Amino acid sequence: MIDHYFRIDIQGGKRPEMTDAICEYVMAHPDRVELQADGRRRYFRAVPEFGGRSVRVITLEDGETVHNAFLDRRAKR
């Protein structure tokens, strides 16, 4: 599932390369998952389409609704 903010602001403007397929891949095959204090989840995965760079996908509390996704510059290769 994709929330309204992600569909309009992220995919529709800031980061159109963060497709539904990329987000689904990261969530289905994470290198690691972190739980935030507010209940949201962070999924991390190195993605071949981005030269092996790590993508972070943040979901709402349900763990399924994508709220944000971006190349994680702080991730170690």
PQR file with spaces between the fields and no chain letter, atoms N, CA, C, O and H, PARSE charges and radii, in Angstrom:
ATOM       1  N    MET     1       0.826   -1.177    0.000 -0.4000 1.5000
ATOM       2  CA   MET     1       0.000    0.000    0.000 -0.0000 2.0000
ATOM       3  C    MET     1       0.877    1.250    0.000  0.5500 1.7000
ATOM       4  O    MET     1       1.969    1.250    0.569 -0.5500 1.4000
ATOM       5  N    ILE     2       0.407    2.286   -0.624 -0.4000 1.5000
ATOM       6  CA   ILE     2       1.146    3.551   -0.718 -0.0000 2.0000
ATOM       7  C    ILE     2       0.277    4.655   -0.133  0.5500 1.7000
ATOM       8  O    ILE     2      -0.900    4.772   -0.476 -0.5500 1.4000
ATOM       9  H    ILE     2      -0.480    2.287   -1.086  0.4000 1.0000
ATOM      10  N    ASP     3       0.864    5.476    0.763 -0.4000 1.5000
ATOM      11  CA   ASP     3       0.046    6.565    1.297 -0.0000 2.0000
ATOM      12  C    ASP     3       0.067    7.766    0.354  0.5500 1.7000
ATOM      13  O    ASP     3       0.902    7.858   -0.546 -0.5500 1.4000
ATOM      14  H    ASP     3       1.820    5.381    1.042  0.4000 1.0000
ATOM      15  N    HIS     4      -0.860    8.670    0.581 -0.4000 1.5000
ATOM      16  CA   HIS     4      -1.062    9.833   -0.293 -0.0000 2.0000
ATOM      17  C    HIS     4       0.198   10.699   -0.399  0.5500 1.7000
ATOM      18  O    HIS     4       0.582   11.097   -1.498 -0.5500 1.4000
ATOM      19  H    HIS     4      -1.538    8.595    1.312  0.4000 1.0000
ATOM      20  N    TYR     5       0.831   10.987    0.719 -0.4000 1.5000
ATOM      21  CA   TYR     5       2.057   11.802    0.724 -0.0000 2.0000
ATOM      22  C    TYR     5       3.114   11.194   -0.191  0.5500 1.7000
ATOM      23  O    TYR     5       3.724   11.895   -0.999 -0.5500 1.4000
ATOM      24  H    TYR     5       0.519   10.663    1.612  0.4000 1.0000
ATOM      25  N    PHE     6       3.327    9.885   -0.058 -0.4000 1.5000
ATOM      26  CA   PHE     6       4.356    9.231   -0.869 -0.0000 2.0000
ATOM      27  C    PHE     6       4.018    9.316   -2.354  0.5500 1.7000
ATOM      28  O    PHE     6       4.876    9.657   -3.168 -0.5500 1.4000
ATOM      29  H    PHE     6       2.832    9.316    0.599  0.4000 1.0000
ATOM      30  N    ARG     7       2.795    9.015   -2.702 -0.4000 1.5000
ATOM      31  CA   ARG     7       2.384    9.017   -4.108 -0.0000 2.0000
ATOM      32  C    ARG     7       2.541   10.405   -4.732  0.5500 1.7000
ATOM      33  O    ARG     7       3.059   10.521   -5.842 -0.5500 1.4000
ATOM      34  H    ARG     7       2.098    8.738   -2.040  0.4000 1.0000
ATOM      35  N    ILE     8       2.106   11.452   -4.041 -0.4000 1.5000
ATOM      36  CA   ILE     8       2.106   12.805   -4.600 -0.0000 2.0000
ATOM      37  C    ILE     8       3.467   13.496   -4.469  0.5500 1.7000
ATOM      38  O    ILE     8       4.031   13.947   -5.466 -0.5500 1.4000
ATOM      39  H    ILE     8       1.685   11.358   -3.139  0.4000 1.0000
ATOM      40  N    ASP     9       3.990   13.578   -3.252 -0.4000 1.5000
ATOM      41  CA   ASP     9       5.214   14.357   -3.017 -0.0000 2.0000
ATOM      42  C    ASP     9       6.503   13.633   -3.390  0.5500 1.7000
ATOM      43  O    ASP     9       7.433   14.245   -3.915 -0.5500 1.4000
ATOM      44  H    ASP     9       3.532   13.211   -2.443  0.4000 1.0000
ATOM      45  N    ILE    10       6.558   12.350   -3.125 -0.4000 1.5000
ATOM      46  CA   ILE    10       7.803   11.618   -3.378 -0.0000 2.0000
ATOM      47  C    ILE    10       7.845   11.089   -4.813  0.5500 1.7000
ATOM      48  O    ILE    10       8.710   11.483   -5.594 -0.5500 1.4000
ATOM      49  H    ILE    10       5.803   11.852   -2.698  0.4000 1.0000
ATOM      50  N    GLN    11       6.921   10.205   -5.159 -0.4000 1.5000
ATOM      51  CA   GLN    11       6.933    9.656   -6.515 -0.0000 2.0000
ATOM      52  C    GLN    11       6.572   10.711   -7.561  0.5500 1.7000
ATOM      53  O    GLN    11       7.070   10.663   -8.686 -0.5500 1.4000
ATOM      54  H    GLN    11       6.217    9.885   -4.524  0.4000 1.0000
ATOM      55  N    GLY    12       5.732   11.637   -7.207 -0.4000 1.5000
ATOM      56  CA   GLY    12       5.281   12.651   -8.151 -0.0000 2.0000
ATOM      57  C    GLY    12       6.189   13.857   -8.247  0.5500 1.7000
ATOM      58  O    GLY    12       5.930   14.763   -9.038 -0.5500 1.4000
ATOM      59  H    GLY    12       5.327   11.676   -6.294  0.4000 1.0000
ATOM      60  N    GLY    13       7.245   13.886   -7.460 -0.4000 1.5000
ATOM      61  CA   GLY    13       8.094   15.066   -7.491 -0.0000 2.0000
ATOM      62  C    GLY    13       9.537   14.811   -7.114  0.5500 1.7000
ATOM      63  O    GLY    13      10.408   14.767   -7.983 -0.5500 1.4000
ATOM      64  H    GLY    13       7.456   13.150   -6.817  0.4000 1.0000
ATOM      65  N    LYS    14       9.797   14.643   -5.845 -0.4000 1.5000
ATOM      66  CA   LYS    14      11.164   14.582   -5.327 -0.0000 2.0000
ATOM      67  C    LYS    14      11.974   13.385   -5.824  0.5500 1.7000
ATOM      68  O    LYS    14      13.124   13.542   -6.233 -0.5500 1.4000
ATOM      69  H    LYS    14       9.089   14.679   -5.139  0.4000 1.0000
ATOM      70  N    ARG    15      11.377   12.184   -5.792 -0.4000 1.5000
ATOM      71  CA   ARG    15      12.120   10.972   -6.140 -0.0000 2.0000
ATOM      72  C    ARG    15      11.269   10.004   -6.969  0.5500 1.7000
ATOM      73  O    ARG    15      10.860    8.956   -6.470 -0.5500 1.4000
ATOM      74  H    ARG    15      10.442   12.056   -5.461  0.4000 1.0000
ATOM      75  N    PRO    16      11.005   10.348   -8.218 -0.5600 1.5000
ATOM      76  CA   PRO    16      10.161    9.472   -9.048  0.2800 2.0000
ATOM      77  C    PRO    16      10.781    8.099   -9.310  0.5500 1.7000
ATOM      78  O    PRO    16      10.078    7.170   -9.705 -0.5500 1.4000
ATOM      79  N    GLU    17      12.090    7.965   -9.094 -0.4000 1.5000
ATOM      80  CA   GLU    17      12.750    6.676   -9.309 -0.0000 2.0000
ATOM      81  C    GLU    17      12.385    5.647   -8.240  0.5500 1.7000
ATOM      82  O    GLU    17      12.664    4.459   -8.405 -0.5500 1.4000
ATOM      83  H    GLU    17      12.661    8.720   -8.773  0.4000 1.0000
ATOM      84  N    MET    18      11.765    6.093   -7.145 -0.4000 1.5000
ATOM      85  CA   MET    18      11.340    5.180   -6.084 -0.0000 2.0000
ATOM      86  C    MET    18       9.971    4.600   -6.434  0.5500 1.7000
ATOM      87  O    MET    18       8.938    5.035   -5.926 -0.5500 1.4000
ATOM      88  H    MET    18      11.538    7.058   -7.011  0.4000 1.0000
ATOM      89  N    THR    19      10.000    3.629   -7.296 -0.4000 1.5000
ATOM      90  CA   THR    19       8.767    3.021   -7.812 -0.0000 2.0000
ATOM      91  C    THR    19       8.136    2.081   -6.777  0.5500 1.7000
ATOM      92  O    THR    19       8.760    1.712   -5.782 -0.5500 1.4000
ATOM      93  H    THR    19      10.840    3.275   -7.708  0.4000 1.0000
ATOM      94  N    ASP    20       6.900    1.715   -7.040 -0.4000 1.5000
ATOM      95  CA   ASP    20       6.223    0.739   -6.186 -0.0000 2.0000
ATOM      96  C    ASP    20       7.026   -0.566   -6.155  0.5500 1.7000
ATOM      97  O    ASP    20       7.167   -1.191   -5.104 -0.5500 1.4000
ATOM      98  H    ASP    20       6.393    2.015   -7.849  0.4000 1.0000
ATOM      99  N    ALA    21       7.546   -0.968   -7.307 -0.4000 1.5000
ATOM     100  CA   ALA    21       8.293   -2.223   -7.402 -0.0000 2.0000
ATOM     101  C    ALA    21       9.554   -2.199   -6.538  0.5500 1.7000
ATOM     102  O    ALA    21       9.869   -3.190   -5.879 -0.5500 1.4000
ATOM     103  H    ALA    21       7.432   -0.460   -8.161  0.4000 1.0000
ATOM     104  N    ILE    22      10.271   -1.088   -6.537 -0.4000 1.5000
ATOM     105  CA   ILE    22      11.479   -0.958   -5.708 -0.0000 2.0000
ATOM     106  C    ILE    22      11.094   -1.080   -4.237  0.5500 1.7000
ATOM     107  O    ILE    22      11.726   -1.821   -3.484 -0.5500 1.4000
ATOM     108  H    ILE    22      10.015   -0.283   -7.072  0.4000 1.0000
ATOM     109  N    CYS    23      10.061   -0.355   -3.832 -0.4000 1.5000
ATOM     110  CA   CYS    23       9.619   -0.396   -2.428 -0.0000 2.0000
ATOM     111  C    CYS    23       9.196   -1.802   -2.025  0.5500 1.7000
ATOM     112  O    CYS    23       9.547   -2.270   -0.942 -0.5500 1.4000
ATOM     113  H    CYS    23       9.548    0.247   -4.444  0.4000 1.0000
ATOM     114  N    GLU    24       8.450   -2.474   -2.884 -0.4000 1.5000
ATOM     115  CA   GLU    24       8.002   -3.834   -2.591 -0.0000 2.0000
ATOM     116  C    GLU    24       9.195   -4.788   -2.463  0.5500 1.7000
ATOM     117  O    GLU    24       9.205   -5.662   -1.596 -0.5500 1.4000
ATOM     118  H    GLU    24       8.165   -2.094   -3.764  0.4000 1.0000
ATOM     119  N    TYR    25      10.191   -4.616   -3.325 -0.4000 1.5000
ATOM     120  CA   TYR    25      11.393   -5.450   -3.279 -0.0000 2.0000
ATOM     121  C    TYR    25      12.125   -5.266   -1.950  0.5500 1.7000
ATOM     122  O    TYR    25      12.502   -6.242   -1.302 -0.5500 1.4000
ATOM     123  H    TYR    25      10.183   -3.907   -4.029  0.4000 1.0000
ATOM     124  N    VAL    26      12.323   -4.010   -1.547 -0.4000 1.5000
ATOM     125  CA   VAL    26      13.034   -3.720   -0.301 -0.0000 2.0000
ATOM     126  C    VAL    26      12.279   -4.311    0.897  0.5500 1.7000
ATOM     127  O    VAL    26      12.886   -4.899    1.792 -0.5500 1.4000
ATOM     128  H    VAL    26      12.017   -3.217   -2.073  0.4000 1.0000
ATOM     129  N    MET    27      10.964   -4.151    0.902 -0.4000 1.5000
ATOM     130  CA   MET    27      10.169   -4.653    2.023 -0.0000 2.0000
ATOM     131  C    MET    27      10.098   -6.186    2.055  0.5500 1.7000
ATOM     132  O    MET    27      10.028   -6.779    3.131 -0.5500 1.4000
ATOM     133  H    MET    27      10.471   -3.674    0.174  0.4000 1.0000
ATOM     134  N    ALA    28      10.116   -6.816    0.903 -0.4000 1.5000
ATOM     135  CA   ALA    28      10.038   -8.274    0.834 -0.0000 2.0000
ATOM     136  C    ALA    28      11.379   -8.948    1.131  0.5500 1.7000
ATOM     137  O    ALA    28      11.415  -10.092    1.585 -0.5500 1.4000
ATOM     138  H    ALA    28      10.172   -6.334    0.028  0.4000 1.0000
ATOM     139  N    HIS    29      12.483   -8.235    0.874 -0.4000 1.5000
ATOM     140  CA   HIS    29      13.821   -8.811    1.024 -0.0000 2.0000
ATOM     141  C    HIS    29      14.760   -7.856    1.756  0.5500 1.7000
ATOM     142  O    HIS    29      15.816   -7.519    1.221 -0.5500 1.4000
ATOM     143  H    HIS    29      12.454   -7.306    0.505  0.4000 1.0000
ATOM     144  N    PRO    30      14.412   -7.416    2.948 -0.5600 1.5000
ATOM     145  CA   PRO    30      15.259   -6.428    3.620  0.2800 2.0000
ATOM     146  C    PRO    30      16.575   -7.020    4.115  0.5500 1.7000
ATOM     147  O    PRO    30      16.639   -8.181    4.518 -0.5500 1.4000
ATOM     148  N    ASP    31      17.627   -6.195    4.078 -0.4000 1.5000
ATOM     149  CA   ASP    31      18.886   -6.561    4.730 -0.0000 2.0000
ATOM     150  C    ASP    31      18.708   -6.421    6.238  0.5500 1.7000
ATOM     151  O    ASP    31      19.276   -7.185    7.019 -0.5500 1.4000
ATOM     152  H    ASP    31      17.575   -5.251    3.751  0.4000 1.0000
ATOM     153  N    ARG    32      17.904   -5.428    6.633 -0.4000 1.5000
ATOM     154  CA   ARG    32      17.562   -5.265    8.044 -0.0000 2.0000
ATOM     155  C    ARG    32      16.300   -4.422    8.167  0.5500 1.7000
ATOM     156  O    ARG    32      15.925   -3.697    7.246 -0.5500 1.4000
ATOM     157  H    ARG    32      17.443   -4.808    5.999  0.4000 1.0000
ATOM     158  N    VAL    33      15.652   -4.533    9.324 -0.4000 1.5000
ATOM     159  CA   VAL    33      14.437   -3.779    9.626 -0.0000 2.0000
ATOM     160  C    VAL    33      14.634   -3.156   11.003  0.5500 1.7000
ATOM     161  O    VAL    33      15.111   -3.811   11.929 -0.5500 1.4000
ATOM     162  H    VAL    33      15.957   -5.122   10.072  0.4000 1.0000
ATOM     163  N    GLU    34      14.260   -1.878   11.129 -0.4000 1.5000
ATOM     164  CA   GLU    34      14.330   -1.189   12.415 -0.0000 2.0000
ATOM     165  C    GLU    34      12.949   -0.650   12.758  0.5500 1.7000
ATOM     166  O    GLU    34      12.207   -0.206   11.883 -0.5500 1.4000
ATOM     167  H    GLU    34      13.872   -1.346   10.377  0.4000 1.0000
ATOM     168  N    LEU    35      12.618   -0.694   14.040 -0.4000 1.5000
ATOM     169  CA   LEU    35      11.369   -0.127   14.533 -0.0000 2.0000
ATOM     170  C    LEU    35      11.667    1.250   15.118  0.5500 1.7000
ATOM     171  O    LEU    35      12.529    1.386   15.987 -0.5500 1.4000
ATOM     172  H    LEU    35      13.221   -1.055   14.751  0.4000 1.0000
ATOM     173  N    GLN    36      10.958    2.268   14.643 -0.4000 1.5000
ATOM     174  CA   GLN    36      11.131    3.616   15.161 -0.0000 2.0000
ATOM     175  C    GLN    36      10.317    3.771   16.444  0.5500 1.7000
ATOM     176  O    GLN    36       9.415    2.977   16.709 -0.5500 1.4000
ATOM     177  H    GLN    36      10.258    2.158   13.938  0.4000 1.0000
ATOM     178  N    ALA    37      10.632    4.783   17.231 -0.4000 1.5000
ATOM     179  CA   ALA    37       9.928    5.041   18.487 -0.0000 2.0000
ATOM     180  C    ALA    37       8.440    5.307   18.264  0.5500 1.7000
ATOM     181  O    ALA    37       7.622    5.009   19.135 -0.5500 1.4000
ATOM     182  H    ALA    37      11.364    5.428   17.016  0.4000 1.0000
ATOM     183  N    ASP    38       8.083    5.862   17.111 -0.4000 1.5000
ATOM     184  CA   ASP    38       6.680    6.180   16.819 -0.0000 2.0000
ATOM     185  C    ASP    38       5.913    4.994   16.220  0.5500 1.7000
ATOM     186  O    ASP    38       4.750    5.140   15.844 -0.5500 1.4000
ATOM     187  H    ASP    38       8.747    6.104   16.403  0.4000 1.0000
ATOM     188  N    GLY    39       6.551    3.829   16.129 -0.4000 1.5000
ATOM     189  CA   GLY    39       5.887    2.630   15.619 -0.0000 2.0000
ATOM     190  C    GLY    39       6.097    2.375   14.140  0.5500 1.7000
ATOM     191  O    GLY    39       5.761    1.300   13.642 -0.5500 1.4000
ATOM     192  H    GLY    39       7.496    3.711   16.434  0.4000 1.0000
ATOM     193  N    ARG    40       6.643    3.345   13.436 -0.4000 1.5000
ATOM     194  CA   ARG    40       6.923    3.129   12.010 -0.0000 2.0000
ATOM     195  C    ARG    40       8.106    2.200   11.866  0.5500 1.7000
ATOM     196  O    ARG    40       8.892    2.024   12.797 -0.5500 1.4000
ATOM     197  H    ARG    40       6.916    4.218   13.840  0.4000 1.0000
ATOM     198  N    ARG    41       8.227    1.602   10.681 -0.4000 1.5000
ATOM     199  CA   ARG    41       9.324    0.667   10.417 -0.0000 2.0000
ATOM     200  C    ARG    41      10.199    1.183    9.300  0.5500 1.7000
ATOM     201  O    ARG    41       9.730    1.822    8.358 -0.5500 1.4000
ATOM     202  H    ARG    41       7.588    1.745    9.925  0.4000 1.0000
ATOM     203  N    ARG    42      11.481    0.891    9.424 -0.4000 1.5000
ATOM     204  CA   ARG    42      12.458    1.227    8.384 -0.0000 2.0000
ATOM     205  C    ARG    42      12.983   -0.080    7.807  0.5500 1.7000
ATOM     206  O    ARG    42      13.470   -0.943    8.538 -0.5500 1.4000
ATOM     207  H    ARG    42      11.862    0.372   10.189  0.4000 1.0000
ATOM     208  N    TYR    43      12.878   -0.215    6.498 -0.4000 1.5000
ATOM     209  CA   TYR    43      13.402   -1.372    5.783 -0.0000 2.0000
ATOM     210  C    TYR    43      14.601   -0.905    4.971  0.5500 1.7000
ATOM     211  O    TYR    43      14.540    0.125    4.301 -0.5500 1.4000
ATOM     212  H    TYR    43      12.482    0.486    5.905  0.4000 1.0000
ATOM     213  N    PHE    44      15.684   -1.658    5.031 -0.4000 1.5000
ATOM     214  CA   PHE    44      16.908   -1.315    4.308 -0.0000 2.0000
ATOM     215  C    PHE    44      17.270   -2.454    3.377  0.5500 1.7000
ATOM     216  O    PHE    44      17.140   -3.627    3.728 -0.5500 1.4000
ATOM     217  H    PHE    44      15.734   -2.496    5.576  0.4000 1.0000
ATOM     218  N    ARG    45      17.734   -2.091    2.168 -0.4000 1.5000
ATOM     219  CA   ARG    45      18.164   -3.116    1.212 -0.0000 2.0000
ATOM     220  C    ARG    45      19.057   -2.490    0.153  0.5500 1.7000
ATOM     221  O    ARG    45      18.750   -1.419   -0.369 -0.5500 1.4000
ATOM     222  H    ARG    45      17.840   -1.139    1.883  0.4000 1.0000
ATOM     223  N    ALA    46      20.163   -3.156   -0.164 -0.4000 1.5000
ATOM     224  CA   ALA    46      20.991   -2.760   -1.306 -0.0000 2.0000
ATOM     225  C    ALA    46      20.232   -3.170   -2.567  0.5500 1.7000
ATOM     226  O    ALA    46      19.778   -4.308   -2.687 -0.5500 1.4000
ATOM     227  H    ALA    46      20.413   -4.026    0.261  0.4000 1.0000
ATOM     228  N    VAL    47      20.100   -2.229   -3.507 -0.4000 1.5000
ATOM     229  CA   VAL    47      19.275   -2.457   -4.693 -0.0000 2.0000
ATOM     230  C    VAL    47      20.142   -2.378   -5.954  0.5500 1.7000
ATOM     231  O    VAL    47      20.805   -1.369   -6.191 -0.5500 1.4000
ATOM     232  H    VAL    47      20.469   -1.304   -3.409  0.4000 1.0000
ATOM     233  N    PRO    48      20.136   -3.452   -6.767 -0.5600 1.5000
ATOM     234  CA   PRO    48      20.958   -3.482   -7.980  0.2800 2.0000
ATOM     235  C    PRO    48      20.677   -2.324   -8.939  0.5500 1.7000
ATOM     236  O    PRO    48      21.604   -1.818   -9.573 -0.5500 1.4000
ATOM     237  N    GLU    49      19.429   -1.899   -9.057 -0.4000 1.5000
ATOM     238  CA   GLU    49      19.076   -0.821   -9.977 -0.0000 2.0000
ATOM     239  C    GLU    49      19.751    0.508   -9.635  0.5500 1.7000
ATOM     240  O    GLU    49      19.845    1.401  -10.478 -0.5500 1.4000
ATOM     241  H    GLU    49      18.676   -2.309   -8.542  0.4000 1.0000
ATOM     242  N    PHE    50      20.217    0.630   -8.395 -0.4000 1.5000
ATOM     243  CA   PHE    50      20.906    1.839   -7.956 -0.0000 2.0000
ATOM     244  C    PHE    50      22.374    1.561   -7.690  0.5500 1.7000
ATOM     245  O    PHE    50      22.980    2.171   -6.808 -0.5500 1.4000
ATOM     246  H    PHE    50      20.141   -0.095   -7.710  0.4000 1.0000
ATOM     247  N    GLY    51      22.939    0.644   -8.451 -0.4000 1.5000
ATOM     248  CA   GLY    51      24.360    0.340   -8.326 -0.0000 2.0000
ATOM     249  C    GLY    51      24.731   -0.294   -7.000  0.5500 1.7000
ATOM     250  O    GLY    51      25.864   -0.163   -6.538 -0.5500 1.4000
ATOM     251  H    GLY    51      22.447    0.149   -9.167  0.4000 1.0000
ATOM     252  N    GLY    52      23.782   -0.980   -6.390 -0.4000 1.5000
ATOM     253  CA   GLY    52      24.044   -1.633   -5.116 -0.0000 2.0000
ATOM     254  C    GLY    52      23.930   -0.709   -3.914  0.5500 1.7000
ATOM     255  O    GLY    52      24.198   -1.118   -2.784 -0.5500 1.4000
ATOM     256  H    GLY    52      22.861   -1.086   -6.765  0.4000 1.0000
ATOM     257  N    ARG    53      23.537    0.524   -4.152 -0.4000 1.5000
ATOM     258  CA   ARG    53      23.346    1.456   -3.035 -0.0000 2.0000
ATOM     259  C    ARG    53      22.128    1.051   -2.226  0.5500 1.7000
ATOM     260  O    ARG    53      21.205    0.421   -2.741 -0.5500 1.4000
ATOM     261  H    ARG    53      23.319    0.857   -5.069  0.4000 1.0000
ATOM     262  N    SER    54      22.138    1.419   -0.958 -0.4000 1.5000
ATOM     263  CA   SER    54      21.070    1.033   -0.055 -0.0000 2.0000
ATOM     264  C    SER    54      19.865    1.969   -0.164  0.5500 1.7000
ATOM     265  O    SER    54      20.005    3.191   -0.221 -0.5500 1.4000
ATOM     266  H    SER    54      22.888    1.931   -0.540  0.4000 1.0000
ATOM     267  N    VAL    55      18.687    1.362   -0.192 -0.4000 1.5000
ATOM     268  CA   VAL    55      17.431    2.110   -0.198 -0.0000 2.0000
ATOM     269  C    VAL    55      16.776    1.908    1.166  0.5500 1.7000
ATOM     270  O    VAL    55      16.743    0.799    1.697 -0.5500 1.4000
ATOM     271  H    VAL    55      18.573    0.369   -0.145  0.4000 1.0000
ATOM     272  N    ARG    56      16.257    3.001    1.719 -0.4000 1.5000
ATOM     273  CA   ARG    56      15.491    2.932    2.965 -0.0000 2.0000
ATOM     274  C    ARG    56      14.033    3.191    2.634  0.5500 1.7000
ATOM     275  O    ARG    56      13.702    4.194    2.002 -0.5500 1.4000
ATOM     276  H    ARG    56      16.283    3.903    1.287  0.4000 1.0000
ATOM     277  N    VAL    57      13.161    2.285    3.063 -0.4000 1.5000
ATOM     278  CA   VAL    57      11.715    2.444    2.901 -0.0000 2.0000
ATOM     279  C    VAL    57      11.121    2.560    4.299  0.5500 1.7000
ATOM     280  O    VAL    57      11.369    1.712    5.156 -0.5500 1.4000
ATOM     281  H    VAL    57      13.430    1.471    3.576  0.4000 1.0000
ATOM     282  N    ILE    58      10.341    3.606    4.527 -0.4000 1.5000
ATOM     283  CA   ILE    58       9.704    3.816    5.814 -0.0000 2.0000
ATOM     284  C    ILE    58       8.209    3.593    5.651  0.5500 1.7000
ATOM     285  O    ILE    58       7.567    4.167    4.772 -0.5500 1.4000
ATOM     286  H    ILE    58      10.139    4.295    3.831  0.4000 1.0000
ATOM     287  N    THR    59       7.667    2.737    6.528 -0.4000 1.5000
ATOM     288  CA   THR    59       6.239    2.451    6.486 -0.0000 2.0000
ATOM     289  C    THR    59       5.547    3.060    7.704  0.5500 1.7000
ATOM     290  O    THR    59       6.180    3.405    8.702 -0.5500 1.4000
ATOM     291  H    THR    59       8.188    2.270    7.242  0.4000 1.0000
ATOM     292  N    LEU    60       4.254    3.177    7.587 -0.4000 1.5000
ATOM     293  CA   LEU    60       3.453    3.598    8.731 -0.0000 2.0000
ATOM     294  C    LEU    60       3.427    2.456    9.751  0.5500 1.7000
ATOM     295  O    LEU    60       4.036    1.410    9.528 -0.5500 1.4000
ATOM     296  H    LEU    60       3.739    2.897    6.776  0.4000 1.0000
ATOM     297  N    GLU    61       2.738    2.650   10.843 -0.4000 1.5000
ATOM     298  CA   GLU    61       2.722    1.690   11.944 -0.0000 2.0000
ATOM     299  C    GLU    61       2.252    0.298   11.534  0.5500 1.7000
ATOM     300  O    GLU    61       2.600   -0.689   12.183 -0.5500 1.4000
ATOM     301  H    GLU    61       2.243    3.500   11.025  0.4000 1.0000
ATOM     302  N    ASP    62       1.467    0.212   10.468 -0.4000 1.5000
ATOM     303  CA   ASP    62       0.968   -1.102   10.037 -0.0000 2.0000
ATOM     304  C    ASP    62       2.046   -1.966    9.383  0.5500 1.7000
ATOM     305  O    ASP    62       1.829   -3.155    9.148 -0.5500 1.4000
ATOM     306  H    ASP    62       1.184    1.014    9.942  0.4000 1.0000
ATOM     307  N    GLY    63       3.201   -1.377    9.090 -0.4000 1.5000
ATOM     308  CA   GLY    63       4.300   -2.124    8.483 -0.0000 2.0000
ATOM     309  C    GLY    63       4.117   -2.417    7.018  0.5500 1.7000
ATOM     310  O    GLY    63       4.942   -3.115    6.428 -0.5500 1.4000
ATOM     311  H    GLY    63       3.377   -0.412    9.281  0.4000 1.0000
ATOM     312  N    GLU    64       3.051   -1.902    6.399 -0.4000 1.5000
ATOM     313  CA   GLU    64       2.757   -2.180    4.995 -0.0000 2.0000
ATOM     314  C    GLU    64       2.575   -0.931    4.148  0.5500 1.7000
ATOM     315  O    GLU    64       2.870   -0.950    2.953 -0.5500 1.4000
ATOM     316  H    GLU    64       2.381   -1.335    6.878  0.4000 1.0000
ATOM     317  N    THR    65       2.095    0.153    4.744 -0.4000 1.5000
ATOM     318  CA   THR    65       1.817    1.369    3.987 -0.0000 2.0000
ATOM     319  C    THR    65       3.084    2.210    3.865  0.5500 1.7000
ATOM     320  O    THR    65       3.601    2.714    4.862 -0.5500 1.4000
ATOM     321  H    THR    65       1.856    0.169    5.715  0.4000 1.0000
ATOM     322  N    VAL    66       3.584    2.359    2.630 -0.4000 1.5000
ATOM     323  CA   VAL    66       4.819    3.099    2.389 -0.0000 2.0000
ATOM     324  C    VAL    66       4.569    4.593    2.568  0.5500 1.7000
ATOM     325  O    VAL    66       3.664    5.168    1.962 -0.5500 1.4000
ATOM     326  H    VAL    66       3.164    1.949    1.821  0.4000 1.0000
ATOM     327  N    HIS    67       5.389    5.203    3.411 -0.4000 1.5000
ATOM     328  CA   HIS    67       5.295    6.636    3.670 -0.0000 2.0000
ATOM     329  C    HIS    67       6.449    7.399    3.016  0.5500 1.7000
ATOM     330  O    HIS    67       6.274    8.543    2.599 -0.5500 1.4000
ATOM     331  H    HIS    67       6.124    4.736    3.903  0.4000 1.0000
ATOM     332  N    ASN    68       7.622    6.776    2.925 -0.4000 1.5000
ATOM     333  CA   ASN    68       8.777    7.453    2.351 -0.0000 2.0000
ATOM     334  C    ASN    68       9.777    6.408    1.857  0.5500 1.7000
ATOM     335  O    ASN    68       9.783    5.273    2.332 -0.5500 1.4000
ATOM     336  H    ASN    68       7.764    5.846    3.265  0.4000 1.0000
ATOM     337  N    ALA    69      10.611    6.795    0.912 -0.4000 1.5000
ATOM     338  CA   ALA    69      11.680    5.927    0.412 -0.0000 2.0000
ATOM     339  C    ALA    69      12.751    6.798   -0.209  0.5500 1.7000
ATOM     340  O    ALA    69      12.453    7.788   -0.878 -0.5500 1.4000
ATOM     341  H    ALA    69      10.605    7.717    0.526  0.4000 1.0000
ATOM     342  N    PHE    70      14.006    6.423    0.017 -0.4000 1.5000
ATOM     343  CA   PHE    70      15.110    7.218   -0.513 -0.0000 2.0000
ATOM     344  C    PHE    70      16.399    6.417   -0.467  0.5500 1.7000
ATOM     345  O    PHE    70      16.496    5.412    0.236 -0.5500 1.4000
ATOM     346  H    PHE    70      14.248    5.620    0.561  0.4000 1.0000
ATOM     347  N    LEU    71      17.393    6.879   -1.231 -0.4000 1.5000
ATOM     348  CA   LEU    71      18.725    6.297   -1.155 -0.0000 2.0000
ATOM     349  C    LEU    71      19.306    6.702    0.190  0.5500 1.7000
ATOM     350  O    LEU    71      19.319    7.883    0.538 -0.5500 1.4000
ATOM     351  H    LEU    71      17.314    7.696   -1.802  0.4000 1.0000
ATOM     352  N    ASP    72      19.783    5.726    0.940 -0.4000 1.5000
ATOM     353  CA   ASP    72      20.284    5.975    2.281 -0.0000 2.0000
ATOM     354  C    ASP    72      21.773    6.296    2.222  0.5500 1.7000
ATOM     355  O    ASP    72      22.603    5.393    2.121 -0.5500 1.4000
ATOM     356  H    ASP    72      19.772    4.767    0.657  0.4000 1.0000
ATOM     357  N    ARG    73      22.100    7.552    2.285 -0.4000 1.5000
ATOM     358  CA   ARG    73      23.495    7.993    2.177 -0.0000 2.0000
ATOM     359  C    ARG    73      24.334    7.590    3.379  0.5500 1.7000
ATOM     360  O    ARG    73      25.558    7.505    3.281 -0.5500 1.4000
ATOM     361  H    ARG    73      21.425    8.285    2.368  0.4000 1.0000
ATOM     362  N    ARG    74      23.679    7.339    4.522 -0.4000 1.5000
ATOM     363  CA   ARG    74      24.418    6.939    5.734 -0.0000 2.0000
ATOM     364  C    ARG    74      24.714    5.452    5.791  0.5500 1.7000
ATOM     365  O    ARG    74      25.500    5.009    6.628 -0.5500 1.4000
ATOM     366  H    ARG    74      22.685    7.408    4.601  0.4000 1.0000
ATOM     367  N    ALA    75      24.097    4.678    4.915 -0.4000 1.5000
ATOM     368  CA   ALA    75      24.308    3.221    4.931 -0.0000 2.0000
ATOM     369  C    ALA    75      25.727    2.884    4.493  0.5500 1.7000
ATOM     370  O    ALA    75      26.274    3.494    3.574 -0.5500 1.4000
ATOM     371  H    ALA    75      23.458    5.038    4.235  0.4000 1.0000
ATOM     372  N    LYS    76      26.306    1.907    5.167 -0.4000 1.5000
ATOM     373  CA   LYS    76      27.650    1.458    4.804 -0.0000 2.0000
ATOM     374  C    LYS    76      27.533    0.384    3.739  0.5500 1.7000
ATOM     375  O    LYS    76      26.648   -0.471    3.794 -0.5500 1.4000
ATOM     376  H    LYS    76      25.862    1.412    5.913  0.4000 1.0000
ATOM     377  N    ARG    77      28.425    0.437    2.782 -0.4000 1.5000
ATOM     378  CA   ARG    77      28.413   -0.565    1.708 -0.0000 2.0000
ATOM     379  C    ARG    77      29.104   -1.824    2.150  0.5500 1.7000
ATOM     380  O    ARG    77      29.194   -2.781    1.382 -0.5500 1.4000
ATOM     381  H    ARG    77      29.143    1.131    2.737  0.4000 1.0000
